[in-house]
Amino acid sequence: MYFLGIFFFTWKNGFESNGVLISNFLFIHGVSPYWINDLVPGGWSITVEMTFYAIVPLLVSRIKNFEKALIYTITTMFVAFFFKFLFIQYPLINSEELWGQFLYYYFPNQLPIFCLGIVAYFLIVKKDFIVEKRNTIIASGIMLILVLLMGYLRYRIALPLHFVISIGFFGLIWMLSRKEYFVFVNQFTCFFGKISFSAYLIHFAVLGAMAKFKFVDFIKVNTQFDTILNFGIRLAFVIVTTATISRFFHSLIEVPFQNLGKKIIHQNEKGAKGYFDWKVNRTN
């Protein structure tokens, strides 16, 4: 789906430089503030996610329980805050606006959110929430230093809002693991959960098409109520149109390639098991 997004937005907006195209195809456009969100709208999150997937083997080998996941989360939050402070003081490009966007988008600033997801995994799935007293003191010390540093620099760098929001969603995830409340878990939300990746990419194209064809104002706006009503109609149109197109691409692109990926993984697992059995038999 992301490759289709590259082709579509290159066709729509005109040819980008070879560096932008190649970096997007390799999912490494997050290394440059000029490339990270330049070609595909929302493409910054894709490069961040792919970077996380690339380091998952390292994280899995080191994070074995809830305690270590918690320490990694706190540590990465501290590191993210430190680098943001450092790079604001010493920017690497001349554009203040572009540099500020990059410092939000780039991987170190988003890594704590992934680590928080790992904490949720050990808490909810593995039900492992044992923390040793000694390490608790260390983790608490790190948190205290982080809080003090944030307080000291509060007026120079605002507390990252996406940290706060993610902690809120962490609580929501834990709550839903205890009981699936209908307002959050129903056919509507499950449907959008399945098509969410396609919808994420496609809704930008839908918004662009609406703006291009001036299909934005559905009623004549005279009052504040008209403004709210017009926005509601526009939002409903975007949701319905995006869902319809995304459902098509989910069936046409995502599901077949997910099945292909599962098949490749299954074959590799069989091959690895067969090789391991052969080595054991040969040793015996």
Contacts in CASP RR format, 6 or more apart in sequence:
PFRMAT RR
TARGET T0000
AUTHOR 0000-0000-0000
METHOD contacts of the structure
MODEL  1
MYFLGIFFFTWKNGFESNGVLISNFLFIHGVSPYWINDLVPGGWSITVEM
TFYAIVPLLVSRIKNFEKALIYTITTMFVAFFFKFLFIQYPLINSEELWG
QFLYYYFPNQLPIFCLGIVAYFLIVKKDFIVEKRNTIIASGIMLILVLLM
GYLRYRIALPLHFVISIGFFGLIWMLSRKEYFVFVNQFTCFFGKISFSAY
LIHFAVLGAMAKFKFVDFIKVNTQFDTILNFGIRLAFVIVTTATISRFFH
SLIEVPFQNLGKKIIHQNEKGAKGYFDWKVNRTN
1 197 0 8 1.000
1 198 0 8 1.000
1 201 0 8 1.000
1 249 0 8 1.000
1 253 0 8 1.000
1 254 0 8 1.000
2 24 0 8 1.000
2 27 0 8 1.000
2 40 0 8 1.000
2 43 0 8 1.000
2 46 0 8 1.000
2 201 0 8 1.000
3 25 0 8 1.000
4 201 0 8 1.000
4 249 0 8 1.000
4 253 0 8 1.000
5 40 0 8 1.000
5 201 0 8 1.000
6 21 0 8 1.000
6 24 0 8 1.000
6 25 0 8 1.000
6 39 0 8 1.000
6 40 0 8 1.000
8 205 0 8 1.000
9 39 0 8 1.000
9 40 0 8 1.000
9 41 0 8 1.000
9 205 0 8 1.000
10 16 0 8 1.000
10 21 0 8 1.000
10 39 0 8 1.000
12 205 0 8 1.000
13 39 0 8 1.000
16 38 0 8 1.000
16 39 0 8 1.000
19 35 0 8 1.000
20 29 0 8 1.000
20 34 0 8 1.000
20 35 0 8 1.000
20 38 0 8 1.000
20 39 0 8 1.000
21 39 0 8 1.000
23 29 0 8 1.000
23 30 0 8 1.000
23 31 0 8 1.000
23 32 0 8 1.000
23 35 0 8 1.000
24 35 0 8 1.000
24 39 0 8 1.000
24 40 0 8 1.000
24 43 0 8 1.000
27 46 0 8 1.000
27 47 0 8 1.000
27 50 0 8 1.000
27 51 0 8 1.000
28 47 0 8 1.000
29 35 0 8 1.000
29 36 0 8 1.000
29 38 0 8 1.000
29 39 0 8 1.000
29 43 0 8 1.000
29 47 0 8 1.000
30 36 0 8 1.000
30 44 0 8 1.000
30 47 0 8 1.000
30 48 0 8 1.000
30 51 0 8 1.000
30 105 0 8 1.000
30 106 0 8 1.000
30 107 0 8 1.000
33 92 0 8 1.000
33 93 0 8 1.000
33 95 0 8 1.000
33 98 0 8 1.000
33 99 0 8 1.000
33 101 0 8 1.000
33 102 0 8 1.000
33 106 0 8 1.000
34 93 0 8 1.000
34 98 0 8 1.000
36 43 0 8 1.000
36 44 0 8 1.000
36 47 0 8 1.000
36 102 0 8 1.000
36 105 0 8 1.000
36 106 0 8 1.000
37 43 0 8 1.000
37 44 0 8 1.000
37 101 0 8 1.000
37 105 0 8 1.000
40 46 0 8 1.000
40 201 0 8 1.000
40 204 0 8 1.000
41 204 0 8 1.000
42 200 0 8 1.000
42 201 0 8 1.000
42 204 0 8 1.000
44 105 0 8 1.000
45 105 0 8 1.000
45 200 0 8 1.000
47 107 0 8 1.000
48 105 0 8 1.000
48 106 0 8 1.000
48 107 0 8 1.000
48 110 0 8 1.000
51 107 0 8 1.000
52 107 0 8 1.000
52 110 0 8 1.000
52 111 0 8 1.000
52 114 0 8 1.000
59 72 0 8 1.000
59 118 0 8 1.000
62 68 0 8 1.000
62 72 0 8 1.000
63 69 0 8 1.000
63 72 0 8 1.000
63 118 0 8 1.000
65 122 0 8 1.000
65 126 0 8 1.000
65 128 0 8 1.000
65 130 0 8 1.000
66 119 0 8 1.000
66 122 0 8 1.000
66 123 0 8 1.000
66 126 0 8 1.000
66 128 0 8 1.000
66 129 0 8 1.000
66 130 0 8 1.000
66 131 0 8 1.000
67 130 0 8 1.000
67 131 0 8 1.000
67 132 0 8 1.000
67 135 0 8 1.000
67 136 0 8 1.000
67 139 0 8 1.000
69 115 0 8 1.000
69 118 0 8 1.000
69 119 0 8 1.000
69 121 0 8 1.000
69 122 0 8 1.000
70 119 0 8 1.000
70 131 0 8 1.000
70 139 0 8 1.000
71 135 0 8 1.000
71 138 0 8 1.000
71 139 0 8 1.000
71 142 0 8 1.000
72 115 0 8 1.000
72 118 0 8 1.000
73 112 0 8 1.000
73 115 0 8 1.000
73 116 0 8 1.000
73 118 0 8 1.000
73 119 0 8 1.000
74 139 0 8 1.000
74 142 0 8 1.000
74 143 0 8 1.000
74 146 0 8 1.000
75 142 0 8 1.000
76 108 0 8 1.000
76 111 0 8 1.000
76 112 0 8 1.000
76 115 0 8 1.000
77 112 0 8 1.000
77 146 0 8 1.000
77 163 0 8 1.000
78 142 0 8 1.000
78 145 0 8 1.000
78 146 0 8 1.000
78 149 0 8 1.000
79 108 0 8 1.000
80 108 0 8 1.000
80 109 0 8 1.000
80 111 0 8 1.000
80 112 0 8 1.000
80 160 0 8 1.000
81 146 0 8 1.000
81 149 0 8 1.000
81 150 0 8 1.000
81 157 0 8 1.000
81 160 0 8 1.000
82 149 0 8 1.000
83 108 0 8 1.000
83 109 0 8 1.000
84 103 0 8 1.000
84 109 0 8 1.000
84 157 0 8 1.000
84 160 0 8 1.000
85 153 0 8 1.000
85 156 0 8 1.000
85 157 0 8 1.000
87 99 0 8 1.000
87 103 0 8 1.000
88 100 0 8 1.000
88 103 0 8 1.000
88 156 0 8 1.000
88 157 0 8 1.000
91 99 0 8 1.000
92 99 0 8 1.000
93 99 0 8 1.000
103 109 0 8 1.000
104 162 0 8 1.000
109 160 0 8 1.000
110 162 0 8 1.000
112 163 0 8 1.000
112 166 0 8 1.000
113 162 0 8 1.000
113 163 0 8 1.000
113 166 0 8 1.000
116 166 0 8 1.000
116 167 0 8 1.000
116 170 0 8 1.000
117 170 0 8 1.000
119 170 0 8 1.000
120 170 0 8 1.000
120 173 0 8 1.000
120 174 0 8 1.000
122 128 0 8 1.000
122 129 0 8 1.000
123 129 0 8 1.000
123 174 0 8 1.000
124 173 0 8 1.000
124 174 0 8 1.000
124 177 0 8 1.000
131 139 0 8 1.000
150 157 0 8 1.000
150 159 0 8 1.000
172 184 0 8 1.000
175 181 0 8 1.000
176 184 0 8 1.000
176 185 0 8 1.000
191 243 0 8 1.000
192 199 0 8 1.000
192 243 0 8 1.000
194 250 0 8 1.000
195 243 0 8 1.000
195 246 0 8 1.000
195 247 0 8 1.000
195 250 0 8 1.000
197 254 0 8 1.000
198 245 0 8 1.000
198 246 0 8 1.000
198 249 0 8 1.000
198 250 0 8 1.000
198 253 0 8 1.000
198 254 0 8 1.000
199 242 0 8 1.000
199 243 0 8 1.000
199 246 0 8 1.000
202 242 0 8 1.000
202 245 0 8 1.000
202 246 0 8 1.000
202 249 0 8 1.000
203 238 0 8 1.000
203 242 0 8 1.000
206 238 0 8 1.000
206 241 0 8 1.000
206 242 0 8 1.000
206 245 0 8 1.000
207 238 0 8 1.000
209 215 0 8 1.000
210 216 0 8 1.000
210 234 0 8 1.000
210 237 0 8 1.000
210 238 0 8 1.000
216 234 0 8 1.000
217 230 0 8 1.000
218 230 0 8 1.000
218 233 0 8 1.000
218 234 0 8 1.000
218 237 0 8 1.000
219 226 0 8 1.000
219 229 0 8 1.000
219 230 0 8 1.000
219 233 0 8 1.000
220 226 0 8 1.000
221 227 0 8 1.000
221 230 0 8 1.000
END
